[in-house]
């Protein structure tokens, strides 16, 4: 205010005024930065995170409706759906999601997010302009216009564009999740989601309840996944496991599956086993991949006996006492 008052006074009384650039720099955690740089960075983050959310929605669709058709490290929104290539068109389980993806892809906000963001470098190259008017307190803040792939985008006010992006992404999340719920009815759950059965011998004191018993205290445990598919040629080469439990309020709690081996049971026969092919992700809760070995001649117990040595935290056979 004092800066603007001096300019107005000089113009009125002297007919001229000198103008110096305002210093908008400040320190944050010991590092010197500027207000304009910080705002520009946050805008780039918002646009990048919005693109990441769209890609994450594609990952959810792949896991819930398509997997194991496409590996998770390949899937993003553009991989599953674009105006030039539609990889979900041939699936009966994605009819509702396909319509939602089409609406998203044709939206103007989607076009802006994709064109303003460098998909290879994962950065936004469009500059922002931030400043203040000389004679009032209004702030000048907009993302500059740009041309990309023959498409022209005009200057937009930062606040307006950020609000538009947030509303658009919020609608995308709601619409995609609603479509997934509808399409899930067509997924063969008996084949895709199989429970892992665990049997063990655990000593229980008279004053203990079942809830007080922990699997790590068992003398002997065997775990197996019972697959409905009886044609062994149709059993996939990999499966993924995740601990899940239903709470008293009907919400679901999940945990990482940290055991290395599990038997494969088809009807009354154990036809092989699955062995973990990746470590437990200690940073995130996620499905863990297991390679399926269909070979009943080499039992998991014999395999573990000659290769493992340490039975701690191993399945399907866990021996804490020998």
N, C-alpha and C positions, 0 to 999 in steps of 0.2 A: 504494500500500500504506500509506504513512504517513497519507494522508488518511482511509482507512477505519479504520485502527487508532485514530486520534484520536476518530472518531465512536463506535466500540465502547467505548472507554475512558470517554468522557463519559457514555454511556448507562448503563454499568455502575456508575459511581461517583457520578454526579451526577443520574442519572435523566432527563437531557435533553441534547440536543446541537444545536448550530447547524450548518446545512448551507448551503454556498455552491456556486454553479454552477461546475463545472470549466471552465477555459479550454482548449479543444482547438484553439486557433488556432495557426498556424505560417506561416512564409514559404516560398514556393517561387518561385525565379527573381525574387526581389524583390517578389513580390505576397503580401499577407497573405490567408490563407484558413483554413478549418477542416476538421478531419477529417470531420465529418458532411457538409459540403457536397461534399467531394471524393468521398466514397463514393457519395453520392446521384448525383453527376454521372456517375460511372463506370457505375453501374447503368443510368441512362438511356441511356448510350452503348451498353452491351451489348444492350439491347432494341432500340435503333434499328439497330445494325449487324446484328443477327439478322434484322430485317425487310428490311434492304438485301440480305442474302445470299439470302433467298427471292426477291426481285425480280431479283437477278442470275441465279439459276438459270432464271427465266422468260426472261431475255434469251438465255441459252445455248440453251434449247429453241427459241426463235424463230429464232435464227441457224442452228442446226444442222438443224432439222426443218421449219420453216415459212417462213423468209425466202425471198422478199421479200413475204410475205403481209401482215405488220404492220411498220410503221416502228419502228425501235429506240427512238425517243424517246417512243413511246406505251406500250411494253410494260412491265408489272410482273406480279407473281404474280396479283393480283386481276383484272388485265385479261384474262389468258389463262384463268384458272379461278377460279370461285367457285360456291357452292351455288345462286346465282341465275342466273349466266351462265357458260356453258362454251364458249369460242371455239375450243377445239381438238377438239371432239367430231366435227367433220366431216372431219377429216384422217386418211387411212390411215397416215400416218407418225408418229402420236402415241398409238397404242393403249396401249403400256406406260407412257409418261409420264403419260397421262391417269389411269391407275389409281394411280400414285404421287402425283399431285397431289390426287386424291380422298382418299387416306389422310392426306396432310399437312393438307388443309383440314379434315378431321374430327377431327384430334388436339386434345387439350385444350391442349397447349402452343402450338399455332398460334393458337387462340382467344385465349389470354392475350396473346400477342405483338401480335395485331391490336387487341385492345380496350384494352390498356394504352398503346398508342402512337397519338398523334394523327397520322393519315395525311395531313392537310392541312398542319399546322404542322411535322410531322416532329419532334415532341417528346413526352416522356412527362409527363403531368400528375399522376400518382399520387405522393403524398409517401412518403418513407421515414422511419423512426424509428430513431435510432441513439443509444445511451447505455450506461451501465454500472450494474450493481447496486450498491447502497450497501454491502452487507456481504460481497461476494465479488468475484472478478475477472472474472465472466462479463459478456460484452458483449451488450447488447440491440440486435439489428439485424434489422429486417424491413421488407418493403414492405407498406404498409397496404392493407387491403381496399378495394374500390370497386365501384360499380354502373355498368354501361355497357350501353345498349340493352336494359334489362330483365334483364341477366345480373349475378349477384352473384359477386364474387371475394373470397375470404377473405384475411386476413393470411398472408403467407408469409415464412419465414426467407430472408434474402438469400442466404446460402451455398447453401441447398438449391435455390432458384429459379434462381440463376445456373448451377449444375451441370446442372439439368434443361434449361435453354435450350441450353447448349453441347452436351450429348449429343443433344438433339433436332435441332439444326442440323447436327451432324456426320452423323447418320443421313440427314437430308434430302439433303445433298450426295452421299453414297454412293448412295442409292437413285435419285435423279434421274439421276446420271451413268450408272449401270448401265442404267436404262431408255432413256436416249439411245443407248447403244451397241447395244441390241437394235433400237430403231426406225430407226437409221441404215441398216439393211439394206434398208429399203423406200424410201429416198431415191434419186431419179434422179441419181446423181453425175455421169453424163456430161453432163447438162444444167447442173447447178448448179456444178460445179467444173471449170473449164477452165484449162489451162495457158497461160501467155503465152510464146510462142516469140520468141526474140531472135536476130537474125542481125547480124553485124557484121564489119568488116575491121579487124584489129588487127595491127600489126607486132610480130613476136616475135623477140627476139634468140636466137642459138643456145644460150646458157646459161640461157634462161628456160624455166620449165615453164608449163603451162596455168594452174596455180593462181596464178602470179605476174602474170597478165594481169588488168587491171581494165577494166571497160566504159567508164570515163571516159576511157581512153586511145584509144578507137576513133576512126577517121576517119569512119566511117559506120555507123550502126546502124538497124535497122528492127525493131519489135516488133509482134506481132499476137496476138490471141486467136482461136483457131479454134473456132467454135461448131458443134456437131453438128446443131442444129436448122436445117433447110433452109427452113422456112416463115417468111419474114421477119416476118409478122404476129404470130408467137408469140414473137419475140425481145423481152425486156423493155426498158423504156426506160432502165434503169439497171443497172450492174453494180458490184461492189466488188472491189478488188484488194488482195492482201497478199502480200509476199514470204515464201516458205517454203523451207527447205532441210532435207534429212535428214542428220543427222550420222552419223559412222562407227558410233556406238553405237545407231543407229536412232531416236534421239530427234529431235524436230523443233524447229528454231529459226526464228523468224519475225522479219520486219523490216517497217517501214512502206514502202509503195510510193510513191516520191517522184517518179515521172515523170508528166508531165501528159497525154500522149496515147498511145493505142494503137490500132492498126488492128483492124477487125473482118473476119475472113475466114470465109466460108461456102463449103464445098467448095473450088473453085479460084479463087473471085472475092473481091476485097476490096469489101465492100458498104457500107463506111462506116468510122467511127472512134468512139472513146469519149474524151471529154475530162473531166478532173477537174473536179468542181463543188464541191469543198471543199479547203481547204489540208491539208497534212500535219500531223497531230497530234504535236507535238514532245514532249508529256508522256506519251502512251500509245501502245502498239503496237495499232493497230486497222485494220480494213478501211477503204479510202478509196473514196468514191463517185465514179462516172464516169457522165456522161450519154451515152447512145448516140445517135449521129447516123447514120442510114441514108441516105446520099446519096453514091453513088459518083461523081456528076458533079463534086462539089467535093472534090478529093483533099486529104488531110491536108497534103501538102507545099505545095500552092498556098495552102491556108488559113493555114498557119504563115508562109509567105513574106509574105503581105500583112497579117498581123495581129500576128505575134510580134516579129520583128526579132532577138531574142536567142535563139539556139538552145541555149544552155547548159542542160543537164539537162532536155531536152524529148524526148518521144517522140511519134509513132513515128520521126521523123527527127531524128537527132542529128548535127550537123556541128561538129566542133571545128576543122576546117580547111576553107577555101573556096578 
